[in-house]
């Protein structure tokens, strides 16, 4: 996780851990934003072959950020091992793919 944060910051972006999960077994959610704009949520989900790939599973509605934040809170509540990391940088997908 520290390597991801350092890479984003070295490229001129901002990165923060919003929720710290289990060090060795926790799943990861990455929230991508650009210049504080509407966020997108990326999770690793199985594809047709069973491989886990990073997929955008949710977009933040600029008019209603409450629903997006509530989804994160529900996920965090149902999985205490979950890591939630926010990256604020242009083309943030390059850091998770």
Secondary structure as GFF3:
##gff-version 3
##sequence-region A 1 97
A	DSSP	alpha_helix	2	10	.	.	.	ID=ss1
A	DSSP	beta_strand	14	19	.	.	.	ID=ss2
A	DSSP	beta_strand	28	33	.	.	.	ID=ss3
A	DSSP	beta_strand	40	46	.	.	.	ID=ss4
A	DSSP	beta_strand	52	59	.	.	.	ID=ss5
A	DSSP	alpha_helix	65	78	.	.	.	ID=ss6
A	DSSP	beta_strand	83	88	.	.	.	ID=ss7
A	DSSP	three_ten_helix	92	95	.	.	.	ID=ss8
###
